[in-house]
Amino acid sequence: MATSRVDALMVDHVHQRTQSLTPTDLLSVMMASQGVNRRSAKASLTRCVENNLLTYRQQLGRTVVVPSLNCYYPLVSGVVLAPPHLPGLRDGTHCISMKEGISFGNGTHPTTRLCAGLMVAASQNGIRWQQALDLGTGTGVLSLLALKLGCDHVDATEIDPIAMHDARENALFNDFSHRLTVYHADGFCSVTLYQMVTANLRYPTLVSLKGTITSWVDTGGDLILSGIKEGEEERVKAVYSSSFVLKDEKSSKGWVGLHLKKSN
């Protein structure tokens, strides 16, 4: 396996872990899952640390490997995440500043990246949104991306108070605090019709909230869904087919993302 490929897989694995691994544990995982020998895995980890892709941290009395806060991390083509102290890029790449946080939603999960990819593809096809709603925003990645793509204002909902705090801080880092409003999901009610709604939620929730979600999407508006495991997508499409037509579908690492458009 090519050196760059091993490094990319190691970085992706660290970003997608909910619990940090020690260097020894990470090497063992890479050897078991990718079939590389210990020498190659160890060399890859060294390169990733030297190139500021990963770093070591003391956590509960042990050394663990965590994502570096000194690099730009690609979300999807043309979009990167970066810690607030790094400057924006001048090559046309959208740079979303994100604080280090412990809550889910840092942009590295495949479902977040699927939604982001569908949003960018829609934008590249000339679609523009005035008002958007992001259900289950986490730390605000998709909300901030919508604003970076030209949306006027985003309402976002979340049940985790830590994630809500992080989303508001991330809005400040990106100078979007006046254009992003974060609500607690419990009791959220809006009479606004949105030109785009994102819902990165699990399959049972997407099905149970179909009526409510549909009522928030304006006629001709876009609905971006993920949190759907491969094998569940046909059920989701069937549930939403009475009000939406499928415009795009993407899959990654066992997950599926859907772009639906509300029919007349």
Secondary structure, DSSP 8 states (H G I E B T S, - for coil): --HHHHHHHHHHHHHH-SS-B-HHHHHHHHHHHH---HHHHHHHHHHHHHTTSEEEEEETTEEEEEE-SSS-EEEETTEEEE-TTS---SSS-EEEE----SSS-SS-SHHHHHHHHHHHHHHHTT---SEEEEET-TTTHHHHHHHHTT-SEEEEEES-HHHHHHHHHHHHHTT-TTTEEEEESTT------EEEEEEE--HHHHHHTHHHHHHHEEEEEEEEEEEEETTTHHHHHHHHTTTEEEEEEEEETTEEEEEEEE--
